[in-house]
Every structure is written in structure tokens, then in C-alpha cells.
Amino acid sequence: MEHLLHSVTLDVDSCVGCTHCIQHCPTQAIRVRGGKATILSERCIDCGECIRVCPHHAKHARHDTLDALKNYEYTIALPAPALFGQFQRLDDIDVVLSGLLKLGFDQVFEVSRAAEIISDATRKLMADGALEKPVISSACPVVVRLIQIRFPNLCRHVLPLKSPMEVAAALARQRTMAQTGLAPEKIGVFFISPCPAKVTDVRFPIEYSHSQVDGVLAISDIYPRLVHEMNHLDAVKPLLHSGVLGVSWSFIGGEAAGLLNDNYLSADGIQNVIKVLEELEDDKLSDLDFIELNACAGGCVGGVFTAENGYVARARIKRLQKDLPVSCNRAEDVGSLSSLQWEQPLRENPALRLAGTVTDAMQLMQQAEALFADLPQLDCGSCGAPTCRALAEDVVLGLASIDDCLLRLRGK
Amino acid sequence: MKLQYTIPADDFTRAGEASAAVKATLKRLGFPSETIRRVAIAMYEGEINMVIHASGGEATVDIFPEKILMELADNGPGIPDIDKAMTEGFSTAPETARHLGFGAGMGLPNIKKYTDELTIHTELGKGTRLCMVVNVAQ
């Protein structure tokens, strides 16, 4: 994989240079240049909207493949709970976990186990009054990056705990080292992901220096082989160690329900998330205790790497949960709470600022405003920028020419 | 640089558009987030007041690197007693606005709280002009 700050890639041959992706990007990170879409890397938050809306399927996301398992002596699968909703006629989550073992993993450790640990730790921190309310969930990496780039003032509200994936990876590796005596680098830990942003999250973590996850596999990529293995199992092993609270993290509202506190709000879908953050920024939601935000519609079950419609997946997970205990894991399972906490505070990402200083930015903006006044202001996108104002700013930044506006040329 | 907005009359769903636009501009210019927050809240409260009490008006925002000036001018009924209007919890908002969750009597007190300078020019039957200054945090 290349060293890029995002996981989205372009299939150049399939891209026709249309305007769907540029107009849906929540951080205005895409431009069409020379007839092809390009991503402004430092602005991309990996939300996957461009992948979803591309009618030509030219946008994809990087991920690892099962071949990577060969690089390790011992391998551990960390299935996201969203995986459990991908299968028709499934009545036992252990079938999925046993299928993962048959696929070549030596061990499975459900991310929902760590989710229960995070829920418990969040309850404790909130009860201690240690967090600034309303606390914003840090589970969705897209939301965390969105806050850094568009709502920096809200960084201090974000729950300073590692993601369930990260906690699961650390726990699984530690326990395997203790059981097998293997060195840490001999153990390969793989997240089975519904979400391309997790690929970036693992390669370039924001809140800690190094991820414990060695690879991220896309659910949709391993799906056909996993279904095959699940249909040819010799025995179903009792592997599941998580309950309703952990598995519910796969859909919107699940994390908040695990706090056992009614004073919360949950919102899903990137545009809805932005509306909630705007209101929170204006002090309109200050009476809430907790805010759960998921960039994908429906939550993680709506991720770009899933194989099944997110609403179907959620209905199936709700059915599968019925016979599970409420919760099986506690914060004490990891020793001290401090091992769950971030190593560094969340910082602003200044990628949307026009210039390094306010004075320079004001000068550029005044020039851009003068250009903007002369543009048709239809936001048609045919220049390759998402809006007329974005084109005007690109021109003053030297990234585009005012003649890219075809309507303006025609009017001359 | 100067930004100008017309605040629409009697449309609660659109109140807040001007403050949102100012907020977006200030972010793009790279002002400190605490400064932006104070400007956005003061401006929003002012906008809401103009919609509730004065059938809209005009907003002008002057941006300087060291301070942000906001002027909100309307042709509404004017404020009969400014001291009373500045009291937390005091409101003359009509029933229709209260049904929508407005009218808590925190508009002017919040503006006072979030700005560094506030001047109110008001004349009964003629209108009100609010001049607000937020100094940029250094």
C-alpha cells in the first residue's frame, strides 16, 4: 500500500470526469482535473461518500488481503460486529467465528468484547465527572477526522478512549504472547472491517503513535470464501464472548444504549452528523450527556466494505442478539483504565484554512470574493470544483484557472 | 473585509443562516475556534431576536485580524426598557415563538456574555441597532 493519508483510490479508466463525487464530498476534498477526479489528500476524511455515489464504480478503497496472513506465524481475526449481519439464515454467531478459523486464522477475538469494555469505561469516566459534556463518541474514525477539520472547537468533547478495534488488538496480542511465548511481531492481528476509514486509522492513528492492528480486511472481500467455509464446517465451536451491548455497536444507537443513560442523542449519515455538530458548536445541545455519531447511514452496518444492505444487516443482528447475555466484559479486564486512554489529545487539522495567517487568508478571500462575484453562482461543478466559491478560492491559491468556468467563457 | 446579510422576516427555519455563513467564513480564515464560537453564538441570538421581534433586518459583519464587528439593524418596535431586556429570563416573545422553544429570555444576556463590547441604539416605533465587538483571542 502507498503512503497516502486516505484509503480511497481512483480507477482512472473508469472515471469519466463527471461531478457526482465532487458535489457529495463533505470536506470539498475532490476536484476534477484533466477529466479525472483527484483527491486533495490532506482534506480527505475517508467517509466513503464518493465511493457510494460514483455511478461508474471508479472509486475504491484500499485494504489488505488474506495473503497477508502468510507473513505471520500466528494470526488473529478481529471481526467487527457488523460482520454478523451479513449472512442469510444464520442463527448462531459462533458459525461465523468458526468459519473465520477455517479460513486460516488461529484465533478469533470479537471487537464487540472490547466495545463492552469501552462502554463500561465510558460509564465510569462519566460518573466521575472526568469528561466535558456532552461527550462525543470517538468510535467512528470519520467523525473524529471531521471534527478535527471542520469543528476544531469540539475536539475537547470527544471521548478520549481508544476504539474497540484497537483495544481488542492489544488484548488479543498480549494474551496470545502469554499463551504461546511468541514474540509480538510473529503474531498477525487482522481487523475484519465494514469501513475503509479503519484502513487509514490503522496506518495513521490520530490519538496514539502505533496501532496494534497489522492489517485490515474488507468484509466484502473475504465474504465469498467465508460463506463457503461457514457452509462446510465440521463443528461449531463456542467462541462468542460478547453480549447484546457489544454486538449493538454495529448499528446507530448501540453505543449510546450501552451507557445506560437516557440523556443522549444518536445521529447517522454524514450530512446529519454535520447538522448535529453545527448545533453543538452553537451551544444548542449543551444539556445532553452523550452524543453518538456515525458517518454511515444506519451505523457501521452501512459501511462501504459491507456485503449486505445495512438495514437488512441490522434487523438480522437484532434477531441474533435475542439469546445473548446483556454484557460479558468489563473495564477491569484490561487492568487500569489508563491503558484504554489516548496517548495524545485530539488536535485541530487546519487543512481547510485558506492560508497560514489570518491576514494572508483575508487577502486571499477578498480576491476570491471579487472573482466569485463574476461567476454564474450555479454550483454546476463543470469546472471541476464543487461550488463557484471553491473555484474562486482554487484560482487565488493557484490551483485552477478562472477560464475553467465554461459558463463564464460562453457568456463572454 | 465586510459581509452583509438580509435576515428574513418571521421565518424561524431560516434564522441562523447568516451566523452559520459567518462561522464558515471565519473558520476558512483561520481565526481561533473560541473567537469563532463567541461570534457565532452572539450573531445567532441577534438573528433570532430580529426574526421574533422585528420582522427581520440587515446584518453587517466587519472582519479585522484583531477583532470582529457585528451590526444588526432592524425597523422593529424598539426596546422600551433595555435594563429589563438585559435581565436573564425576561422575554416579550409571543406565544408562537415560545412554542418553538424560543423566548427563554437569554438572547440579549447571551449576547452580552459572548461579546467584548455591546452597544444598543433603540428608538420606540423606529427600530433597533445592535453593535457588537468580539476581540480575537491572542
Interface residues (C-beta under 8 A of the other chain):
Chain A: R150 P152 N153 E278 E281 D282 D283 E348 P350 L352 R353 L354 A355 G356 T357 V358 T359 A361 M362 M365 Q366 E369
Chain B: M1 G16 S19 A20 K23 T25 K27 R28 L29 G30 F31 S33 E34 I36 R37 A40 I41 Y44 I63 P65 V136
